């Protein structure tokens, strides 16, 4: 019987995948964007007519796209 090797890297990759897809509330999403230094009027534009789920992965992508535009 073979056992799967659990290295620190494998464990961290698994945790990061789970956290990236973890759902967060709209309010929390907006607060985290604000904590990243994005102004409220810009945040309102981002969340207006939203169809996607609020996740940490989306938060990361949104912040990266916002700062690339500026």
DSSP file (Angstrom, degrees, kcal/mol; ACC not computed):
  #  RESIDUE AA STRUCTURE BP1 BP2  ACC     N-H-->O    O-->H-N    N-H-->O    O-->H-N    TCO  KAPPA ALPHA  PHI   PSI    X-CA   Y-CA   Z-CA
    1    1 A X              0   0    0      0, 0.0     2,-0.4     0, 0.0     0, 0.0   0.000 360.0 360.0 360.0 130.2    0.0    0.0    0.0
    2    2 A X        -     0   0    0      0, 0.0     2,-0.4     0, 0.0     0, 0.0  -0.775 360.0-149.0 -98.9 140.2    1.4    3.4   -1.0
    3    3 A X        -     0   0    0     -2,-0.4     2,-0.3     3,-0.0     0, 0.0  -0.859  22.6-114.7-104.9 141.7    0.9    6.5    1.0
    4    4 A X        -     0   0    0     -2,-0.4     2,-0.5     1,-0.1     0, 0.0  -0.580  33.6-119.9 -73.2 132.8    0.7    9.9   -0.5
    5    5 A X        -     0   0    0     -2,-0.3     2,-1.0     1,-0.1    -1,-0.1  -0.634  22.2-156.6 -79.1 122.0    3.6   12.0    0.6
    6    6 A X        +     0   0    0     -2,-0.5     2,-0.2     4,-0.1    -1,-0.1  -0.808  19.8 174.2-101.2  95.0    2.5   15.1    2.4
    7    7 A X     >  -     0   0    0     -2,-1.0     4,-2.2     1,-0.1     5,-0.2  -0.531  46.3-107.0 -92.3 166.8    5.2   17.7    2.1
    8    8 A X  H  > S+     0   0    0      1,-0.2     4,-2.5     2,-0.2     5,-0.2   0.888 120.9  53.2 -59.5 -39.5    4.8   21.2    3.4
    9    9 A X  H  > S+     0   0    0      2,-0.2     4,-2.3     1,-0.2    -1,-0.2   0.918 108.6  48.5 -63.9 -43.9    4.6   22.5   -0.2
   10   10 A X  H  > S+     0   0    0      1,-0.2     4,-2.0     2,-0.2    -1,-0.2   0.895 112.3  49.0 -63.6 -40.0    1.7   20.1   -1.0
   11   11 A X  H  X S+     0   0    0     -4,-2.2     4,-2.4     2,-0.2    -2,-0.2   0.926 111.6  48.5 -65.7 -44.7   -0.2   21.1    2.1
   12   12 A X  H  X S+     0   0    0     -4,-2.5     4,-2.5     1,-0.2    -2,-0.2   0.872 109.9  52.3 -64.7 -37.2    0.2   24.8    1.4
   13   13 A X  H  X S+     0   0    0     -4,-2.3     4,-2.0     2,-0.2    -1,-0.2   0.919 110.5  48.5 -63.9 -43.5   -0.9   24.3   -2.2
   14   14 A X  H  X S+     0   0    0     -4,-2.0     4,-1.9     1,-0.2    -2,-0.2   0.912 112.9  47.1 -62.6 -43.9   -4.0   22.5   -1.0
   15   15 A X  H  X S+     0   0    0     -4,-2.4     4,-2.6     1,-0.2     5,-0.2   0.912 110.7  51.8 -65.0 -42.6   -4.8   25.2    1.6
   16   16 A X  H  X S+     0   0    0     -4,-2.5     4,-2.2     1,-0.2    -1,-0.2   0.874 108.7  50.9 -65.4 -35.9   -4.3   28.0   -0.9
   17   17 A X  H  X S+     0   0    0     -4,-2.0     4,-1.3     2,-0.2    -1,-0.2   0.910 112.3  46.9 -65.9 -41.0   -6.7   26.4   -3.4
   18   18 A X  H  < S+     0   0    0     -4,-1.9     4,-0.3     1,-0.2    -2,-0.2   0.911 114.6  46.0 -66.6 -42.0   -9.3   26.0   -0.8
   19   19 A X  H >< S+     0   0    0     -4,-2.6     3,-1.0     1,-0.2    37,-0.5   0.863 106.9  58.6 -69.4 -35.9   -8.9   29.6    0.5
   20   20 A X  H 3< S+     0   0    0     -4,-2.2    37,-2.3     1,-0.3    38,-0.4   0.853 111.8  40.4 -63.8 -34.4   -8.9   31.1   -3.1
   21   21 A X  T 3< S+     0   0    0     -4,-1.3    -1,-0.3    35,-0.2     2,-0.2   0.389  86.3 122.2 -96.0   3.4  -12.3   29.6   -3.8
   22   22 A X    <   -     0   0    0     -3,-1.0    34,-0.9    -4,-0.3    35,-0.2  -0.481  64.1-122.5 -69.4 132.0  -13.8   30.4   -0.4
   23   23 A X  B     -A   55   0A   0     -2,-0.2     2,-0.3    32,-0.2    32,-0.2  -0.472  29.1-172.8 -76.1 144.3  -16.9   32.6   -0.6
   24   24 A X        -     0   0    0     30,-2.6    30,-0.3    -2,-0.2     2,-0.0  -0.924  28.6 -98.3-131.0 160.2  -17.0   35.9    1.2
   25   25 A X     >  -     0   0    0     -2,-0.3     4,-2.6     1,-0.1     5,-0.2  -0.310  29.4-115.8 -75.2 161.0  -19.8   38.4    1.6
   26   26 A X  H  > S+     0   0    0      2,-0.2     4,-2.5     1,-0.2     5,-0.2   0.903 117.5  52.7 -60.7 -42.0  -20.2   41.5   -0.6
   27   27 A X  H  > S+     0   0    0      2,-0.2     4,-2.3     1,-0.2    -1,-0.2   0.923 111.1  45.7 -61.8 -45.0  -19.7   43.7    2.5
   28   28 A X  H  > S+     0   0    0      2,-0.2     4,-2.5     1,-0.2    -1,-0.2   0.904 111.2  53.4 -64.9 -41.4  -16.5   41.9    3.3
   29   29 A X  H  X S+     0   0    0     -4,-2.6     4,-1.9     1,-0.2    -2,-0.2   0.915 111.0  46.4 -57.6 -45.7  -15.3   42.0   -0.3
   30   30 A X  H  X S+     0   0    0     -4,-2.5     4,-2.2     1,-0.2    -1,-0.2   0.891 111.5  51.2 -66.8 -40.2  -15.9   45.8   -0.3
   31   31 A X  H  X S+     0   0    0     -4,-2.3     4,-2.0     1,-0.2    -2,-0.2   0.893 110.0  49.6 -64.4 -39.9  -14.1   46.3    3.0
   32   32 A X  H  X S+     0   0    0     -4,-2.5     4,-1.1     2,-0.2    -1,-0.2   0.873 110.1  50.5 -68.5 -36.5  -11.1   44.3    1.8
   33   33 A X  H  <>S+     0   0    0     -4,-1.9     5,-1.7     1,-0.2     3,-0.4   0.914 110.7  49.7 -63.6 -42.1  -10.9   46.4   -1.4
   34   34 A X  H ><5S+     0   0    0     -4,-2.2     3,-1.5     1,-0.2    -2,-0.2   0.869 106.0  56.2 -64.5 -36.7  -11.1   49.5    0.7
   35   35 A X  H 3<5S+     0   0    0     -4,-2.0    -1,-0.2     1,-0.3    -2,-0.2   0.770 100.4  59.8 -66.0 -25.5   -8.3   48.2    2.9
   36   36 A X  T 3<5S-     0   0    0     -4,-1.1    -1,-0.3    -3,-0.4    -2,-0.2   0.469 126.8-100.5 -81.1  -2.1   -6.2   47.8   -0.3
   37   37 A X  T < 5S+     0   0    0     -3,-1.5     2,-0.4     1,-0.3    -3,-0.2   0.618  73.9 143.7  96.3  13.9   -6.5   51.6   -0.9
   38   38 A X      < -     0   0    0     -5,-1.7    -1,-0.3     1,-0.1    -2,-0.1  -0.737  51.1-117.5 -89.0 134.3   -9.3   51.6   -3.5
   39   39 A X     >  -     0   0    0     -2,-0.4     4,-2.2     1,-0.1     3,-0.4  -0.282  20.2-115.4 -71.0 155.0  -11.7   54.5   -3.2
   40   40 A X  H  > S+     0   0    0      1,-0.2     4,-2.6     2,-0.2     5,-0.2   0.865 113.9  55.2 -61.6 -39.2  -15.4   53.8   -2.5
   41   41 A X  H  > S+     0   0    0      1,-0.2     4,-1.3     2,-0.2    -1,-0.2   0.874 110.5  46.9 -64.4 -34.2  -16.6   55.2   -5.8
   42   42 A X  H  > S+     0   0    0     -3,-0.4     4,-1.8     2,-0.2    -2,-0.2   0.880 110.7  52.5 -70.8 -38.7  -14.3   52.8   -7.6
   43   43 A X  H  X S+     0   0    0     -4,-2.2     4,-2.3     1,-0.2     5,-0.2   0.911 106.4  53.4 -62.7 -42.3  -15.4   49.9   -5.4
   44   44 A X  H  X S+     0   0    0     -4,-2.6     4,-1.1     1,-0.2    -1,-0.2   0.868 107.8  50.9 -61.6 -36.4  -19.0   50.7   -6.3
   45   45 A X  H  < S+     0   0    0     -4,-1.3    -1,-0.2    -5,-0.2    -2,-0.2   0.876 109.9  51.1 -66.3 -37.0  -18.2   50.5  -10.0
   46   46 A X  H  < S+     0   0    0     -4,-1.8    -2,-0.2     1,-0.2    -1,-0.2   0.912 116.8  37.4 -67.2 -43.2  -16.5   47.2   -9.5
   47   47 A X  H >< S+     0   0    0     -4,-2.3     3,-1.1    -5,-0.1    -1,-0.2   0.553  88.4 115.5 -90.1  -7.3  -19.5   45.6   -7.6
   48   48 A X  T 3< S+     0   0    0     -4,-1.1    -3,-0.0     1,-0.3    -4,-0.0  -0.407  89.9   1.0 -65.1 135.4  -22.2   47.2   -9.7
   49   49 A X  T 3  S-     0   0    0      1,-0.2    -1,-0.3    -2,-0.1     2,-0.2   0.884  92.2-174.3  54.1  44.7  -24.3   44.7  -11.7
   50   50 A X    <   +     0   0    0     -3,-1.1    -1,-0.2     1,-0.1    -3,-0.1  -0.483  26.8 165.4 -74.6 136.2  -22.3   41.8  -10.3
   51   51 A X        +     0   0    0     -2,-0.2    -1,-0.1     2,-0.1     2,-0.1   0.504  54.3  84.6-119.4 -17.2  -22.9   38.3  -11.6
   52   52 A X  S    S-     0   0    0      1,-0.1     2,-0.2     3,-0.0    -2,-0.0  -0.477  83.5-104.3 -87.4 158.4  -19.7   36.6  -10.2
   53   53 A X        -     0   0    0     -2,-0.1     2,-0.8     1,-0.1    -1,-0.1  -0.489  33.8-113.5 -76.0 150.7  -19.3   35.1   -6.8
   54   54 A X        +     0   0    0    -30,-0.3   -30,-2.6    -2,-0.2     2,-0.3  -0.792  53.5 153.4 -87.4 113.8  -17.2   37.0   -4.2
   55   55 A X  B  >  -A   23   0A   0     -2,-0.8     4,-2.1   -32,-0.2   -32,-0.2  -0.876  58.0-109.9-134.1 166.2  -14.1   35.0   -3.5
   56   56 A X  H  > S+     0   0    0    -34,-0.9     4,-2.4   -37,-0.5   -36,-0.2   0.841 119.3  56.2 -66.3 -32.5  -10.6   35.6   -2.4
   57   57 A X  H  > S+     0   0    0    -37,-2.3     4,-2.4     2,-0.2    -1,-0.2   0.916 108.2  46.9 -64.8 -42.4   -9.3   34.7   -5.9
   58   58 A X  H  > S+     0   0    0    -38,-0.4     4,-2.8     2,-0.2    -2,-0.2   0.889 110.4  53.5 -65.9 -38.5  -11.6   37.3   -7.4
   59   59 A X  H  X S+     0   0    0     -4,-2.1     4,-2.4     2,-0.2     5,-0.2   0.940 109.6  47.9 -59.5 -48.0  -10.4   39.9   -4.8
   60   60 A X  H  X S+     0   0    0     -4,-2.4     4,-2.2     1,-0.2    -2,-0.2   0.921 114.3  45.9 -59.2 -46.8   -6.8   39.2   -5.7
   61   61 A X  H  X S+     0   0    0     -4,-2.4     4,-2.6     1,-0.2    -1,-0.2   0.888 111.7  52.2 -65.2 -39.6   -7.5   39.5   -9.5
   62   62 A X  H  X S+     0   0    0     -4,-2.8     4,-2.4     2,-0.2    -2,-0.2   0.917 110.3  47.3 -63.6 -44.8   -9.6   42.7   -9.0
   63   63 A X  H  X S+     0   0    0     -4,-2.4     4,-2.1     2,-0.2    -1,-0.2   0.916 112.9  49.3 -64.4 -43.3   -6.8   44.4   -7.0
   64   64 A X  H  X S+     0   0    0     -4,-2.2     4,-1.6    -5,-0.2    -2,-0.2   0.924 113.0  46.4 -61.8 -44.9   -4.2   43.4   -9.6
   65   65 A X  H  X S+     0   0    0     -4,-2.6     4,-1.7     1,-0.2    -1,-0.2   0.888 110.5  54.3 -64.3 -39.2   -6.3   44.7  -12.5
   66   66 A X  H  X S+     0   0    0     -4,-2.4     4,-0.9     1,-0.2    -1,-0.2   0.925 111.9  42.3 -62.2 -45.4   -7.1   47.9  -10.7
   67   67 A X  H  < S+     0   0    0     -4,-2.1    -1,-0.2     1,-0.2    -2,-0.2   0.746 109.6  57.9 -77.5 -22.2   -3.4   48.8  -10.1
   68   68 A X  H  < S+     0   0    0     -4,-1.6    -1,-0.2    -5,-0.2    -2,-0.2   0.853 103.8  54.1 -70.4 -34.1   -2.4   47.7  -13.6
   69   69 A X  H  <        0   0    0     -4,-1.7    -2,-0.2     1,-0.2    -1,-0.2   0.795 360.0 360.0 -68.9 -28.2   -4.9   50.2  -15.0
   70   70 A X     <        0   0    0     -4,-0.9    -1,-0.2    -5,-0.1    -2,-0.2   0.470 360.0 360.0 -91.5 360.0   -3.3   53.1  -13.0
